[in-house]
Amino acid sequence: MTESIRLLLADDQALVRGALAALLSLEPDLTVVAEVSRGDEVVPAALRARPDVALLDVEMPGMDGVAAAAALRAALPDCRVLVVTTFGRPGYLRRAMEAGANGFVVKDTPARQLADAVRRVHAGLRVVDPTLAAETLATGASPLTERETEVLRTARGGGTVAELAATLHLSEGTVRNHLSSAIGKTGARNRADAVRLAEANGWLLG
């Protein structure tokens, strides 16, 4: 009898995590050995449970799934990583693969296909949602600099230029320059539009 593939599930939504655990546990060769709700709980749980494959959400408290993937790869190089997310954004896929993820699929993937993705990742193959892969190639890497990304990320919560400058410990003129540059690079109409476009492309993760 083939030995069961041991799984760790990381998702901050208990309902989603429970549903994934229930569906995957129906497969005779898959066993869920750990579940966590925060990104910073992934490595400690993995060190205890020693999973073969970790299924990580992207947006989690404590540490996002991309950072958790990188930390897990460093702590347990033999553990494969499959990112399973609601947010099928090109920038997320690129960042996840750069962090060492072995696969990237969206949560509405049918249960049978998800189980197959787990098996393929465990076997050493790379599994990527084909539609998202095509979008990632078409979109390319983020055109924003690290500072422009930080300014837009801070601007997500609104606030005046003066408030953004105080939060970031920058001058108001510098913040205006970065916002103007980001608006131009994203082809946006204004600051809010630049935030929306950058968010949609997965460029503000972090």
C-alpha positions as CSV (number, residue, x, y, z in Angstrom):
1,M,0.0,0.0,0.0
2,T,1.3,3.5,-1.0
3,E,2.2,5.7,2.0
4,S,-0.2,8.6,2.5
5,I,0.9,12.1,1.5
6,R,0.9,14.3,4.7
7,L,-0.6,17.7,4.3
8,L,-0.4,21.0,6.2
9,L,-3.2,23.5,5.5
10,A,-2.8,27.3,6.2
11,D,-5.8,29.6,5.7
12,D,-7.2,32.3,8.0
13,Q,-10.8,31.4,7.1
14,A,-11.8,28.5,9.3
15,L,-14.7,27.6,7.0
16,V,-12.5,27.4,4.0
17,R,-9.8,25.5,5.8
18,G,-12.3,23.1,7.2
19,A,-13.8,22.5,3.8
20,L,-10.4,21.9,2.2
21,A,-9.5,19.5,5.0
22,A,-12.7,17.5,4.6
23,L,-12.5,17.3,0.8
24,L,-8.8,16.3,0.8
25,S,-9.3,13.8,3.6
26,L,-11.7,11.9,1.4
27,E,-8.8,10.9,-0.8
28,P,-7.3,7.6,0.3
29,D,-3.7,8.7,-0.3
30,L,-4.0,12.1,1.4
31,T,-3.9,12.9,5.2
32,V,-4.2,16.3,6.8
33,V,-1.7,16.4,9.7
34,A,-1.8,20.1,10.6
35,E,-4.0,23.1,10.2
36,V,-3.1,26.8,11.0
37,S,-4.8,30.1,10.6
38,R,-1.7,32.4,10.4
39,G,1.3,32.7,8.2
40,D,3.7,32.9,11.1
41,E,2.3,29.5,12.4
42,V,3.3,27.6,9.3
43,V,6.9,26.8,10.1
44,P,6.4,25.9,13.8
45,A,3.5,23.6,12.8
46,A,5.5,22.1,9.9
47,L,8.4,21.3,12.2
48,R,6.1,19.5,14.5
49,A,4.0,17.6,11.9
50,R,6.6,17.1,9.2
51,P,4.1,17.4,6.2
52,D,5.1,16.4,2.7
53,V,3.1,19.2,1.1
54,A,1.9,22.5,2.6
55,L,-1.1,24.2,1.1
56,L,-0.8,28.0,1.8
57,D,-3.3,30.8,1.3
58,V,-1.7,34.2,0.2
59,E,-3.4,36.7,2.5
60,M,-3.1,35.7,6.1
61,P,-2.3,37.6,9.4
62,G,1.1,37.4,10.9
63,M,2.9,36.6,7.6
64,D,1.5,36.4,4.1
65,G,1.6,33.1,2.2
66,V,4.5,34.1,0.0
67,A,6.7,35.0,2.9
68,A,5.6,31.8,4.7
69,A,6.5,29.8,1.6
70,A,10.0,31.2,1.6
71,A,10.4,30.5,5.4
72,L,9.1,27.0,5.0
73,R,11.4,26.2,2.1
74,A,14.3,27.4,4.3
75,A,13.3,25.5,7.4
76,L,12.1,22.3,5.6
77,P,13.5,22.1,2.1
78,D,11.8,18.7,1.5
79,C,8.3,20.0,2.1
80,R,6.7,21.0,-1.2
81,V,4.5,24.2,-1.3
82,L,1.2,24.6,-3.1
83,V,-0.3,28.0,-2.9
84,V,-4.2,27.8,-2.9
85,T,-5.7,31.3,-3.0
86,T,-8.9,33.2,-3.7
87,F,-6.9,35.9,-5.3
88,G,-5.7,34.8,-8.7
89,R,-3.5,37.8,-9.3
90,P,-0.5,37.7,-11.7
91,G,1.8,39.4,-9.2
92,Y,1.0,36.9,-6.6
93,L,1.9,34.0,-8.8
94,R,5.2,35.6,-9.8
95,R,6.1,36.3,-6.1
96,A,5.1,32.9,-5.0
97,M,7.3,31.1,-7.6
98,E,10.2,33.4,-6.7
99,A,9.7,32.4,-3.1
100,G,10.0,28.7,-3.9
101,A,6.4,27.6,-4.3
102,N,6.0,24.5,-6.4
103,G,2.4,25.2,-7.5
104,F,-0.2,27.9,-7.6
105,V,-4.0,27.2,-8.0
106,V,-7.2,29.1,-7.2
107,K,-9.6,28.0,-4.5
108,D,-12.5,27.3,-7.0
109,T,-10.4,24.5,-8.5
110,P,-12.6,21.3,-8.4
111,A,-11.7,19.0,-5.5
112,R,-10.5,16.2,-7.7
113,Q,-8.2,18.6,-9.6
114,L,-6.9,20.0,-6.3
115,A,-6.1,16.5,-5.0
116,D,-4.3,15.8,-8.3
117,A,-2.3,19.1,-8.0
118,V,-1.2,17.9,-4.5
119,R,0.0,14.6,-5.9
120,R,1.8,16.2,-8.8
121,V,3.6,18.7,-6.6
122,H,4.5,15.9,-4.2
123,A,6.0,14.0,-7.2
124,G,8.3,17.0,-7.9
125,L,6.3,18.6,-10.7
126,R,5.3,22.2,-11.0
127,V,1.6,23.0,-11.1
128,V,0.2,26.4,-12.2
129,D,-3.2,27.5,-13.1
130,P,-3.0,27.9,-16.9
131,T,-5.1,31.1,-17.1
132,L,-3.2,32.8,-14.4
133,A,0.1,31.7,-16.0
134,A,-0.9,33.4,-19.3
135,E,-2.0,36.6,-17.5
136,T,1.3,36.7,-15.6
137,L,3.3,36.5,-18.8
138,A,1.1,39.2,-20.4
139,T,1.3,41.5,-17.3
140,G,5.0,41.2,-16.6
141,A,6.8,42.1,-13.4
142,S,5.7,45.1,-11.3
143,P,6.9,48.4,-12.8
144,L,6.9,50.0,-9.3
145,T,10.0,50.7,-7.3
146,E,10.2,49.4,-3.7
147,R,9.5,52.9,-2.4
148,E,6.6,53.5,-4.8
149,T,5.1,50.2,-3.7
150,E,5.4,51.2,-0.1
151,V,3.7,54.5,-0.7
152,L,0.8,52.9,-2.6
153,R,0.5,50.2,0.1
154,T,0.2,52.9,2.7
155,A,-2.3,54.9,0.6
156,R,-4.7,52.0,0.5
157,G,-6.1,53.2,3.8
158,G,-6.7,56.7,2.5
159,G,-5.3,59.8,4.2
160,T,-3.8,63.0,3.1
161,V,-0.4,63.4,1.6
162,A,0.7,64.9,4.9
163,E,-0.6,61.9,6.8
164,L,1.1,59.5,4.4
165,A,4.4,61.4,4.8
166,A,4.2,61.2,8.6
167,T,3.5,57.5,8.5
168,L,6.3,56.8,6.1
169,H,8.8,59.4,7.6
170,L,9.2,61.1,4.3
171,S,8.7,64.7,3.1
172,E,5.3,65.6,1.5
173,G,7.1,66.4,-1.7
174,T,8.8,63.0,-1.8
175,V,5.4,61.3,-1.3
176,R,3.8,63.4,-4.0
177,N,6.6,62.5,-6.4
178,H,6.3,58.7,-5.7
179,L,2.5,58.9,-6.0
180,S,2.8,60.8,-9.3
181,S,5.3,58.2,-10.6
182,A,3.2,55.3,-9.5
183,I,0.1,56.8,-11.2
184,G,2.1,57.2,-14.4
185,K,3.5,53.7,-14.4
186,T,0.2,52.0,-13.7
187,G,-1.6,54.1,-16.3
188,A,-4.0,55.2,-13.6
189,R,-6.3,58.3,-13.5
190,N,-5.5,59.2,-9.9
191,R,-4.1,57.8,-6.6
192,A,-7.1,55.7,-5.8
193,D,-7.1,54.2,-9.3
194,A,-3.3,53.5,-9.0
195,V,-3.9,51.6,-5.7
196,R,-6.8,49.6,-7.3
197,L,-4.7,48.6,-10.4
198,A,-1.6,47.7,-8.4
199,E,-3.8,45.7,-6.0
200,A,-5.5,43.9,-8.9
201,N,-2.1,42.9,-10.3
202,G,-0.8,41.6,-6.9
203,W,1.9,44.3,-6.7
204,L,1.1,45.4,-3.2
205,L,1.6,42.2,-1.3
206,G,3.7,42.6,1.8
